[in-house]
Amino acid sequence: MRYYNLKDPRAKVGFRDAVMRGISSDTGLFMPETIPVMEPQFFERLPELSLAEIAVEVGTRYVGNDIPPEEMERICAGAFDFPVIMREIDGRKQVLELFHGPTAAFKDFGARFLAGCFSYFASHDGMRTVVLVATSGDTGGAIASSFLGVEGVDVIILYPSGKVSVLQENQMTTLGQNITAIEVEGTFDDCQAMVKGTLTTMDTGNRIRLTSANSINIARLIPQSFYYYYAVGRAGGGKVISVPSGNFGNITAAAMAWQSGLDIDHLVAATNINKVVPEYLSSGVFTPASSLQTIASAMDVGNPGNFPRLTRLYDDDFRRITSAISGYWFNDGQIREHIRAEFERTGYILDPHGAVASLGLDGYLEEHPEKSGIFVETAHPGKFAGTVEPLIETDVEIPESLRGFPEGQKESVIMKSGSDQLADFLSHRYSTG
Ligand SMILES: *Cc1c(COP(=O)(O)O)cnc(C)c1O
């Protein structure tokens, strides 16, 4: 399998280089040359396969010879050692719960697979790897927990000061060891621009290797397709799948699974008021905007990084894109009302992100009464108890995995927004200047 640069299709690399560079030198994203088509026998066996088994079979097609089969089995067994749960909401609606991992959000899937790949590659060339991550909240915690103690790898997390929850901040700032948190005086988009800017312009010589662990890294994207096989294997084919979308990695991974032969009927891209993609899907015009703050904060993205990958899967053909994907967006008031109403109607407790996906699915199913679907729940409602509890007037359980984080031992570096600031920090720390 080869990966090409979206901005320069002639520049091709193998899986290892695509993963270790994270993003290519002119900020183009790496994209698999072809989406591997899975055999009919694989789909026949699908209902019996565990997530880790699916990961090995599908993942191997993307990884090629860059990771030996026995290592892939070890990486996948280690990364996907927590449950994925499907539940029936009503006759037409199922939920795919992706929040049973260590940080109670779906970012665990990508982060843990990526950590496995990094640790395998780093152990084979002895160069110190410095992983830069920009986060609006959930990514940072998932990356920190996945990379904690991984040898030869340092992680530097940038998050917008004051714009993440206390729980999310704890997950990033209290671990220590090889994890450093930087609090940026700016927005998530500023953090993302700092990572991109530094990766593309900073010369680190041969002392360290700088890379990223954002959803732009192909090794985070690929594992996010595995649970769609798992879900469709259990639920049966022909379903509409609604994905709560921010940077659009999760839905891109669903589209990749679909193109590999998985029986999906249609995709719904559900967002909050950061609605540039739903607007593109109705007008054909893509206009990036500044991100707006909402209660579904992990989706507060004004210029989704994976959007060019999503459209490329359909050869950037607007007709093909809109026949595969529909967009819906909802404001905080609608999200709150839906959390309240769905709890009253079904007893199911949604988090604000899953609520957006559930609303999007309802919107599409209303227009297509013969269809049924699955919506994706990306975070445990306990992570957003402050929002959810007043709406349902019931206590929300905080998942076990989140209770153990020490409080009051926060360590972070405060930084003004700008790639220069980050580059200065890195040259001091690693004496590269
Ligand atoms: C990151 C995140 C999303 C958005 O996923 P993308 O792949 O960026 O579209 C949705 N929900 C939660 C809880 C998240 O953390």
The ligand as an ORCA input file, in Angstrom:
! r2SCAN-3c Opt
* xyz 0 1
  C     -13.419     14.455     18.242
  C     -14.820     14.221     18.628
  C     -15.853     14.286     17.683
  C     -15.612     14.669     16.246
  O     -14.919     13.674     15.540
  P     -14.155     14.050     14.167
  O     -13.483     12.805     13.746
  O     -13.203     15.147     14.507
  O     -15.209     14.501     13.214
  C     -17.132     13.991     18.110
  N     -17.396     13.685     19.397
  C     -16.434     13.634     20.334
  C     -16.794     13.304     21.722
  C     -15.117     13.880     19.982
  O     -14.169     13.827     20.913
*
